[in-house]
């Protein structure tokens, strides 16, 4: 990848970098809550985003709800699918 594109395509370096026109970022994850496969893959991404200044919210149910609560993220409980 060309060096001049790398800078523009890596906004996660600083989510508060107004020179890139980003401002701040709010991210909502809504993984399937049956089992831990989906939510377990979202949590490390959410941690990195939070470290870089993003506000993170999860909305899930069942097993996923308990897991996200243990990880300390804000959560909105939603009804299960189906």
N, C-alpha and C positions, 0 to 999 in steps of 0.2 A: 504494500500500500504506500502511496506517495506521502512524503512527510507533511506536505501542506494539508492533506486530507485527514491525517491521523489526529491533528489538533481539533478539527471541527467534528470528528466522529467519536470523540471520547469525552462527552460531557460529564461522565461520572467522576472525573477527577475532582471536580468541585461543583456541587450543585448550587452553590451560591455565586458562581462566577457570572456576573452580569455582562461581562465583555462578550460572552457567548450568547447573551440574550435568554438565559435560562431562568434567572430569578431563583425561586425555590421550587422543590418538587414534592408533590403528594402522590403516594402510590397506594393503591388498594389491591390486595391479593384476595382472590375468591376461589381457593382450591376446593376440590371435592373432599369432603370430610370423612368418607368411608375408608378406613385404613389410614396409613401415614405416608404413602408413596408420594402423593402430590404435594401435600403440605410440607413434608420433610425436605423436598427439593426447593420449596419457596423460601423457607426460613433463612438459609445462608445468604440468599440473594437479598432478602429483606434486611438482614444484619448489615451487609455491605452498604446498602442504600442509606440506612440509618446512620452509619458511621460517617457518611459523606453529607449528612444534613437533611436527608429526606424525612418527611413525616410519613410513617407507614401504618396502614390499617389492614387487618385481616377480616374477612367475613367467611365463615365456614360453619360446620356442624359436626355432631358426633365425635369421633376420635380426633379429628382435626382440631376441633374446638379446645379440647383439653390440652393437646400438645402446644398449640399457640399460646394458651394461657400460661403454661409452664415456662415458655420461652420469654414471657413478659411483654408481648406486643399487645397493643390495643386491639379489641376484637368486637365485632358485631355478630351475634348469633343469628343464624338464618335457618329456616326450616329445611329439612333434608329434601333432596330431589326424589320424586317418585313416590 
